[in-house]
Amino acid sequence: MSSDRDAAAAIEDGWLDAGSEGRFEAGLALSLMAGVGSVHYGELLASHGSAEAALSAMPRAAVDAARSLAQRHLVRLTAIGGQLLVRGLPGYPALLLDLADPPPVLFSLGSLELLTRTQVAIVGTRSATSYGLAVARDLARAVAASGLVVTSGMARGVDAAAHLGALSTGGGTIAVLGTGVDVPYPRSNTSLHRAIVRQGLVLSEIPPGDRADAGSFPRRNRIIAALSGVTVVVQAGYRSGSLITAGRALELGRSVAAVPGPIDMASHAGSNELLRDGAQVVTGAADLLQLAGASLRPVFVPELHGPEAAVWSALADGPADLDTLLARTGLPAREAAVAVGSLELAGLVSAGFSGEFRRLA
């Protein structure tokens, strides 16, 4: 099993470049052979010792077709600046080997260095409330500010809020997709996808350019669970896909936590049920970081000017609704509203159910 040090060395040595010949291409070609799924791939490696040896024992015509397809995928991956990770070769995340069905290959866009750091999965419903979005963002900001990596699935709702929270601190975040690494899903998250590629890492076991199928997202969830030492469900209904992630994390012996929510809201029923069944309770960033073995650090606050600085200073006196902010700052209503919106987008301020705004850092 590769160590974190081995993975980092492989990345530094450039062994994982998508254009590499030989072993990486052979691993990808083997994964593309008809009938070779995740489990069979591992069996072939165990029995033959390498992907090249396994391919040599297969029908020539089928192998040639698989190699041709692998080369096309590598050309596309290279064109978009991506890299390939292959099971059994340096750089493949060792944590994924805890799965009964580790992905044979992973396509990536961004910084592979993030895979050598401790990850915390922050997941939840696509139909999150403003409370759920604020909690996801707050937790992610604290995790990233403490030097850990926020991992999620880039879905609408909680996932997107978690990625944005990590990005707002300049910290690391990993998005595991159920589509190709160059196919943002949903399309509304295209700008978020670009930001993660620039500052973080996008991973997928699906070839570049491919769309999702019915099983893509549950399979994606097992990767999130395996990569992360802790999985926290911020808000989830009974049928939320984030409960699949939590279930896979439990199977792997990882820590699972949840944020409590109102007992009369269906959108919190799944996460509350996790707590009933023994998941760790997260009431704030300190709880989550303790589970991850890290300490809470101050969240970075950029230098603010003009109306944003005035609103930020006014909120130092405590939460306030818009009318109170106008009284504290003396700003026109439009300027104050724009400033609050800007601070919300930066992950520095959130709005509660009561309409009051509060600092997040």
One Martini backbone bead per residue (centre of mass of N, CA, C, O) as a GRO file, in nm:
protein
  361
    1MET     BB    1   0.095   0.037   0.024
    2SER     BB    2   0.079   0.357  -0.022
    3SER     BB    3   0.217   0.634   0.091
    4ASP     BB    4   0.216   0.965   0.135
    5ARG     BB    5   0.514   0.997   0.053
    6ASP     BB    6   0.494   0.846  -0.215
    7ALA     BB    7   0.284   1.031  -0.343
    8ALA     BB    8   0.445   1.294  -0.330
    9ALA     BB    9   0.690   1.192  -0.493
   10ALA     BB   10   0.536   1.124  -0.753
   11ILE     BB   11   0.440   1.408  -0.808
   12GLU     BB   12   0.721   1.550  -0.816
   13ASP     BB   13   0.829   1.344  -1.052
   14GLY     BB   14   0.590   1.312  -1.276
   15TRP     BB   15   0.441   1.016  -1.299
   16LEU     BB   16   0.122   1.136  -1.344
   17ASP     BB   17   0.113   1.201  -1.623
   18ALA     BB   18  -0.115   1.162  -1.878
   19GLY     BB   19   0.119   1.102  -2.110
   20SER     BB   20   0.208   0.850  -2.009
   21GLU     BB   21   0.338   0.554  -2.060
   22GLY     BB   22   0.254   0.225  -2.021
   23ARG     BB   23   0.133   0.164  -1.717
   24PHE     BB   24  -0.100   0.370  -1.733
   25GLU     BB   25  -0.225   0.273  -1.997
   26ALA     BB   26  -0.267  -0.021  -1.910
   27GLY     BB   27  -0.456   0.034  -1.673
   28LEU     BB   28  -0.674   0.170  -1.839
   29ALA     BB   29  -0.725  -0.055  -2.045
   30LEU     BB   30  -0.811  -0.270  -1.840
   31SER     BB   31  -1.061  -0.103  -1.731
   32LEU     BB   32  -1.197  -0.117  -2.041
   33MET     BB   33  -1.260  -0.398  -2.033
   34ALA     BB   34  -1.470  -0.632  -2.073
   35GLY     BB   35  -1.572  -0.725  -1.743
   36VAL     BB   36  -1.390  -0.495  -1.594
   37GLY     BB   37  -1.411  -0.423  -1.285
   38SER     BB   38  -1.314  -0.334  -0.979
   39VAL     BB   39  -1.278  -0.626  -0.869
   40HIS     BB   40  -1.143  -0.767  -1.115
   41TYR     BB   41  -0.899  -0.588  -1.132
   42GLY     BB   42  -0.774  -0.683  -0.864
   43GLU     BB   43  -0.755  -0.983  -0.943
   44LEU     BB   44  -0.562  -0.940  -1.184
   45LEU     BB   45  -0.331  -0.816  -1.026
   46ALA     BB   46  -0.290  -1.056  -0.831
   47SER     BB   47  -0.242  -1.283  -1.062
   48HIS     BB   48  -0.027  -1.104  -1.261
   49GLY     BB   49   0.104  -0.817  -1.117
   50SER     BB   50  -0.013  -0.661  -1.379
   51ALA     BB   51  -0.155  -0.504  -1.641
   52GLU     BB   52   0.028  -0.606  -1.866
   53ALA     BB   53  -0.001  -0.910  -1.799
   54ALA     BB   54  -0.310  -0.925  -1.825
   55LEU     BB   55  -0.324  -0.836  -2.125
   56SER     BB   56  -0.142  -1.073  -2.242
   57ALA     BB   57  -0.396  -1.285  -2.167
   58MET     BB   58  -0.558  -1.150  -2.389
   59PRO     BB   59  -0.723  -1.067  -2.652
   60ARG     BB   60  -0.587  -0.878  -2.894
   61ALA     BB   61  -0.826  -0.718  -3.010
   62ALA     BB   62  -0.936  -0.615  -2.736
   63VAL     BB   63  -0.676  -0.474  -2.645
   64ASP     BB   64  -0.647  -0.276  -2.882
   65ALA     BB   65  -0.916  -0.130  -2.828
   66ALA     BB   66  -0.848  -0.039  -2.537
   67ARG     BB   67  -0.592   0.121  -2.606
   68SER     BB   68  -0.724   0.321  -2.797
   69LEU     BB   69  -0.919   0.439  -2.587
   70ALA     BB   70  -0.707   0.524  -2.381
   71GLN     BB   71  -0.562   0.726  -2.564
   72ARG     BB   72  -0.804   0.915  -2.598
   73HIS     BB   73  -0.834   0.988  -2.302
   74LEU     BB   74  -0.541   1.101  -2.268
   75VAL     BB   75  -0.561   1.327  -2.472
   76ARG     BB   76  -0.789   1.477  -2.328
   77LEU     BB   77  -0.654   1.506  -2.052
   78THR     BB   78  -0.408   1.664  -2.153
   79ALA     BB   79  -0.567   1.905  -2.284
   80ILE     BB   80  -0.688   1.985  -1.978
   81GLY     BB   81  -0.453   1.920  -1.756
   82GLY     BB   82  -0.446   1.630  -1.665
   83GLN     BB   83  -0.452   1.333  -1.450
   84LEU     BB   84  -0.337   0.998  -1.364
   85LEU     BB   85  -0.470   0.729  -1.168
   86VAL     BB   86  -0.337   0.401  -1.066
   87ARG     BB   87  -0.384   0.104  -0.965
   88GLY     BB   88  -0.060  -0.001  -0.844
   89LEU     BB   89   0.051   0.292  -0.853
   90PRO     BB   90   0.193   0.568  -0.804
   91GLY     BB   91  -0.040   0.794  -0.622
   92TYR     BB   92  -0.244   0.620  -0.519
   93PRO     BB   93  -0.487   0.620  -0.291
   94ALA     BB   94  -0.470   0.429  -0.011
   95LEU     BB   95  -0.762   0.461   0.110
   96LEU     BB   96  -0.913   0.310  -0.130
   97LEU     BB   97  -0.815   0.013  -0.040
   98ASP     BB   98  -1.057  -0.024   0.172
   99LEU     BB   99  -1.216  -0.104  -0.052
  100ALA     BB  100  -1.379  -0.355  -0.228
  101ASP     BB  101  -1.401  -0.126  -0.490
  102PRO     BB  102  -1.167   0.012  -0.623
  103PRO     BB  103  -1.073   0.228  -0.839
  104PRO     BB  104  -0.868   0.179  -1.103
  105VAL     BB  105  -0.925   0.485  -1.179
  106LEU     BB  106  -0.820   0.841  -1.189
  107PHE     BB  107  -0.929   1.149  -1.268
  108SER     BB  108  -0.763   1.480  -1.295
  109LEU     BB  109  -0.796   1.825  -1.157
  110GLY     BB  110  -0.513   1.967  -1.022
  111SER     BB  111  -0.407   1.915  -0.686
  112LEU     BB  112  -0.251   1.625  -0.564
  113GLU     BB  113  -0.148   1.715  -0.282
  114LEU     BB  114  -0.425   1.688  -0.128
  115LEU     BB  115  -0.402   1.366  -0.095
  116THR     BB  116  -0.180   1.402   0.154
  117ARG     BB  117  -0.421   1.504   0.320
  118THR     BB  118  -0.652   1.566   0.542
  119GLN     BB  119  -0.996   1.468   0.528
  120VAL     BB  120  -1.326   1.631   0.507
  121ALA     BB  121  -1.657   1.548   0.489
  122ILE     BB  122  -1.914   1.761   0.337
  123VAL     BB  123  -2.262   1.684   0.353
  124GLY     BB  124  -2.586   1.696   0.163
  125THR     BB  125  -2.847   1.848   0.058
  126ARG     BB  126  -2.978   2.012  -0.222
  127SER     BB  127  -3.229   2.124  -0.025
  128ALA     BB  128  -3.125   2.364   0.137
  129THR     BB  129  -3.116   2.568   0.381
  130SER     BB  130  -2.988   2.849   0.512
  131TYR     BB  131  -2.875   2.696   0.750
  132GLY     BB  132  -2.723   2.468   0.601
  133LEU     BB  133  -2.540   2.656   0.434
  134ALA     BB  134  -2.404   2.803   0.671
  135VAL     BB  135  -2.285   2.556   0.813
  136ALA     BB  136  -2.116   2.447   0.581
  137ARG     BB  137  -1.943   2.699   0.547
  138ASP     BB  138  -1.831   2.721   0.834
  139LEU     BB  139  -1.696   2.444   0.854
  140ALA     BB  140  -1.515   2.472   0.603
  141ARG     BB  141  -1.354   2.715   0.693
  142ALA     BB  142  -1.231   2.580   0.945
  143VAL     BB  143  -1.097   2.340   0.811
  144ALA     BB  144  -0.918   2.499   0.608
  145ALA     BB  145  -0.782   2.691   0.822
  146SER     BB  146  -0.656   2.412   0.965
  147GLY     BB  147  -0.527   2.242   0.699
  148LEU     BB  148  -0.755   2.102   0.576
  149VAL     BB  149  -0.971   1.903   0.368
  150VAL     BB  150  -1.246   1.955   0.159
  151THR     BB  151  -1.494   1.704   0.087
  152SER     BB  152  -1.703   1.659  -0.210
  153GLY     BB  153  -1.974   1.663  -0.483
  154MET     BB  154  -2.081   1.945  -0.619
  155ALA     BB  155  -2.352   1.992  -0.539
  156ARG     BB  156  -2.610   2.118  -0.453
  157GLY     BB  157  -2.595   2.301  -0.170
  158VAL     BB  158  -2.397   2.177   0.063
  159ASP     BB  159  -2.158   2.113  -0.117
  160ALA     BB  160  -2.113   2.396  -0.238
  161ALA     BB  161  -2.081   2.543   0.034
  162ALA     BB  162  -1.826   2.391   0.120
  163HIS     BB  163  -1.641   2.475  -0.110
  164LEU     BB  164  -1.674   2.781  -0.070
  165GLY     BB  165  -1.564   2.795   0.216
  166ALA     BB  166  -1.279   2.696   0.149
  167LEU     BB  167  -1.210   2.906  -0.075
  168SER     BB  168  -1.244   3.170   0.108
  169THR     BB  169  -0.956   3.089   0.265
  170GLY     BB  170  -0.751   2.936   0.061
  171GLY     BB  171  -0.817   2.649   0.069
  172GLY     BB  172  -0.877   2.307   0.048
  173THR     BB  173  -1.048   2.120  -0.225
  174ILE     BB  174  -1.258   1.828  -0.305
  175ALA     BB  175  -1.406   1.700  -0.606
  176VAL     BB  176  -1.641   1.441  -0.655
  177LEU     BB  177  -1.753   1.296  -0.948
  178GLY     BB  178  -2.022   1.165  -1.177
  179THR     BB  179  -1.837   1.282  -1.388
  180GLY     BB  180  -1.637   1.419  -1.568
  181VAL     BB  181  -1.389   1.649  -1.488
  182ASP     BB  182  -1.511   1.839  -1.748
  183VAL     BB  183  -1.818   1.803  -1.611
  184PRO     BB  184  -2.029   1.999  -1.487
  185TYR     BB  185  -2.232   1.917  -1.185
  186PRO     BB  186  -2.414   2.126  -1.230
  187ARG     BB  187  -2.412   2.388  -1.449
  188SER     BB  188  -2.437   2.606  -1.217
  189ASN     BB  189  -2.123   2.498  -1.126
  190THR     BB  190  -1.904   2.607  -1.323
  191SER     BB  191  -1.752   2.822  -1.153
  192LEU     BB  192  -1.680   2.629  -0.925
  193HIS     BB  193  -1.515   2.433  -1.091
  194ARG     BB  194  -1.295   2.635  -1.171
  195ALA     BB  195  -1.204   2.704  -0.882
  196ILE     BB  196  -1.117   2.415  -0.802
  197VAL     BB  197  -0.904   2.375  -1.021
  198ARG     BB  198  -0.725   2.615  -0.924
  199GLN     BB  199  -0.730   2.541  -0.586
  200GLY     BB  200  -0.780   2.231  -0.624
  201LEU     BB  201  -0.973   1.921  -0.676
  202VAL     BB  202  -1.064   1.692  -0.938
  203LEU     BB  203  -1.258   1.384  -0.937
  204SER     BB  204  -1.273   1.071  -1.142
  205GLU     BB  205  -1.374   0.748  -1.285
  206ILE     BB  206  -1.464   0.908  -1.527
  207PRO     BB  207  -1.426   0.995  -1.825
  208PRO     BB  208  -1.372   1.240  -2.015
  209GLY     BB  209  -1.694   1.379  -2.116
  210ASP     BB  210  -1.873   1.222  -1.934
  211ARG     BB  211  -2.169   1.123  -1.821
  212ALA     BB  212  -2.412   1.037  -1.623
  213ASP     BB  213  -2.550   0.773  -1.444
  214ALA     BB  214  -2.737   0.601  -1.220
  215GLY     BB  215  -2.453   0.500  -1.058
  216SER     BB  216  -2.251   0.742  -1.018
  217PHE     BB  217  -2.317   0.870  -0.732
  218PRO     BB  218  -2.288   0.629  -0.540
  219ARG     BB  219  -1.992   0.577  -0.630
  220ARG     BB  220  -1.882   0.851  -0.553
  221ASN     BB  221  -1.943   0.828  -0.241
  222ARG     BB  222  -1.723   0.612  -0.174
  223ILE     BB  223  -1.482   0.800  -0.222
  224ILE     BB  224  -1.541   1.014  -0.014
  225ALA     BB  225  -1.540   0.821   0.232
  226ALA     BB  226  -1.248   0.702   0.195
  227LEU     BB  227  -1.080   0.978   0.197
  228SER     BB  228  -1.222   1.029   0.477
  229GLY     BB  229  -1.200   1.050   0.823
  230VAL     BB  230  -1.456   1.244   0.804
  231THR     BB  231  -1.821   1.249   0.815
  232VAL     BB  232  -2.051   1.519   0.757
  233VAL     BB  233  -2.395   1.578   0.814
  234VAL     BB  234  -2.582   1.862   0.787
  235GLN     BB  235  -2.829   1.789   0.574
  236ALA     BB  236  -3.102   1.535   0.576
  237GLY     BB  237  -3.300   1.332   0.433
  238TYR     BB  238  -3.407   1.014   0.384
  239ARG     BB  239  -3.299   1.032   0.052
  240SER     BB  240  -3.022   1.116   0.079
  241GLY     BB  241  -2.705   1.069  -0.056
  242SER     BB  242  -2.544   1.128   0.211
  243LEU     BB  243  -2.624   0.854   0.349
  244ILE     BB  244  -2.442   0.682   0.174
  245THR     BB  245  -2.179   0.803   0.263
  246ALA     BB  246  -2.213   0.736   0.563
  247GLY     BB  247  -2.239   0.428   0.526
  248ARG     BB  248  -1.959   0.384   0.399
  249ALA     BB  249  -1.798   0.499   0.634
  250LEU     BB  250  -1.888   0.290   0.842
  251GLU     BB  251  -1.781   0.038   0.690
  252LEU     BB  252  -1.473   0.169   0.710
  253GLY     BB  253  -1.439   0.308   1.007
  254ARG     BB  254  -1.532   0.586   1.007
  255SER     BB  255  -1.621   0.894   1.091
  256VAL     BB  256  -1.952   1.000   1.203
  257ALA     BB  257  -2.152   1.294   1.147
  258ALA     BB  258  -2.391   1.545   1.278
  259VAL     BB  259  -2.637   1.794   1.240
  260PRO     BB  260  -2.870   1.928   1.413
  261GLY     BB  261  -3.231   1.944   1.380
  262PRO     BB  262  -3.541   1.986   1.334
  263ILE     BB  263  -3.795   1.748   1.405
  264ASP     BB  264  -4.019   1.895   1.188
  265MET     BB  265  -3.805   1.845   0.946
  266ALA     BB  266  -3.750   1.662   0.665
  267SER     BB  267  -3.454   1.781   0.593
  268HIS     BB  268  -3.351   1.640   0.894
  269ALA     BB  269  -3.421   1.335   0.932
  270GLY     BB  270  -3.157   1.185   0.851
  271SER     BB  271  -2.955   1.326   1.045
  272ASN     BB  272  -3.112   1.262   1.307
  273GLU     BB  273  -3.094   0.954   1.272
  274LEU     BB  274  -2.791   0.931   1.299
  275LEU     BB  275  -2.785   1.030   1.591
  276ARG     BB  276  -2.965   0.808   1.708
  277ASP     BB  277  -2.746   0.579   1.589
  278GLY     BB  278  -2.443   0.730   1.685
  279ALA     BB  279  -2.357   0.980   1.586
  280GLN     BB  280  -2.182   1.249   1.591
  281VAL     BB  281  -2.191   1.563   1.738
  282VAL     BB  282  -2.237   1.882   1.569
  283THR     BB  283  -2.214   2.228   1.706
  284GLY     BB  284  -1.926   2.283   1.570
  285ALA     BB  285  -1.606   2.322   1.469
  286ALA     BB  286  -1.468   2.196   1.717
  287ASP     BB  287  -1.596   1.916   1.694
  288LEU     BB  288  -1.488   1.841   1.412
  289LEU     BB  289  -1.182   1.884   1.465
  290GLN     BB  290  -1.157   1.676   1.688
  291LEU     BB  291  -1.227   1.431   1.507
  292ALA     BB  292  -0.974   1.514   1.306
  293GLY     BB  293  -0.722   1.612   1.489
  294ALA     BB  294  -0.773   1.927   1.526
  295SER     BB  295  -0.736   2.279   1.537
  296LEU     BB  296  -0.858   2.580   1.596
  297ARG     BB  297  -0.852   2.849   1.367
  298PRO     BB  298  -0.834   3.137   1.240
  299VAL     BB  299  -1.006   3.314   1.013
  300PHE     BB  300  -0.956   3.463   0.728
  301VAL     BB  301  -0.946   3.824   0.679
  302PRO     BB  302  -0.983   4.048   0.465
  303GLU     BB  303  -0.937   4.347   0.343
  304LEU     BB  304  -1.148   4.619   0.409
  305HIS     BB  305  -1.381   4.846   0.239
  306GLY     BB  306  -1.602   5.063   0.301
  307PRO     BB  307  -1.904   4.925   0.341
  308GLU     BB  308  -1.787   4.653   0.431
  309ALA     BB  309  -1.632   4.767   0.677
  310ALA     BB  310  -1.880   4.890   0.819
  311VAL     BB  311  -2.042   4.629   0.854
  312TRP     BB  312  -1.827   4.464   1.001
  313SER     BB  313  -1.805   4.655   1.244
  314ALA     BB  314  -2.106   4.649   1.329
  315LEU     BB  315  -2.104   4.328   1.386
  316ALA     BB  316  -1.925   4.341   1.647
  317ASP     BB  317  -2.195   4.412   1.826
  318GLY     BB  318  -2.366   4.210   1.668
  319PRO     BB  319  -2.639   4.110   1.559
  320ALA     BB  320  -2.825   4.229   1.257
  321ASP     BB  321  -3.039   4.397   1.095
  322LEU     BB  322  -3.082   4.622   0.852
  323ASP     BB  323  -3.180   4.857   1.029
  324THR     BB  324  -2.948   4.839   1.234
  325LEU     BB  325  -2.720   4.881   1.030
  326LEU     BB  326  -2.805   5.163   0.941
  327ALA     BB  327  -2.770   5.288   1.223
  328ARG     BB  328  -2.465   5.207   1.266
  329THR     BB  329  -2.348   5.322   0.971
  330GLY     BB  330  -2.519   5.535   0.777
  331LEU     BB  331  -2.614   5.386   0.538
  332PRO     BB  332  -2.753   5.323   0.268
  333ALA     BB  333  -2.954   5.069   0.188
  334ARG     BB  334  -2.814   4.978  -0.076
  335GLU     BB  335  -2.520   4.966   0.029
  336ALA     BB  336  -2.571   4.768   0.258
  337ALA     BB  337  -2.684   4.533   0.088
  338VAL     BB  338  -2.434   4.498  -0.093
  339ALA     BB  339  -2.233   4.446   0.136
  340VAL     BB  340  -2.368   4.197   0.251
  341GLY     BB  341  -2.354   4.029  -0.008
  342SER     BB  342  -2.045   4.030  -0.030
  343LEU     BB  343  -1.992   3.894   0.250
  344GLU     BB  344  -2.145   3.635   0.187
  345LEU     BB  345  -1.976   3.543  -0.062
  346ALA     BB  346  -1.708   3.542   0.129
  347GLY     BB  347  -1.797   3.400   0.411
  348LEU     BB  348  -1.844   3.631   0.659
  349VAL     BB  349  -2.165   3.623   0.628
  350SER     BB  350  -2.489   3.560   0.780
  351ALA     BB  351  -2.831   3.454   0.757
  352GLY     BB  352  -3.103   3.424   0.942
  353PHE     BB  353  -3.431   3.357   1.001
  354SER     BB  354  -3.474   3.655   1.135
  355GLY     BB  355  -3.271   3.855   0.950
  356GLU     BB  356  -3.004   3.830   1.074
  357PHE     BB  357  -2.669   3.930   1.097
  358ARG     BB  358  -2.345   3.755   1.097
  359ARG     BB  359  -2.055   3.658   1.189
  360LEU     BB  360  -1.794   3.403   1.082
  361ALA     BB  361  -1.495   3.547   1.206
   0.00000   0.00000   0.00000
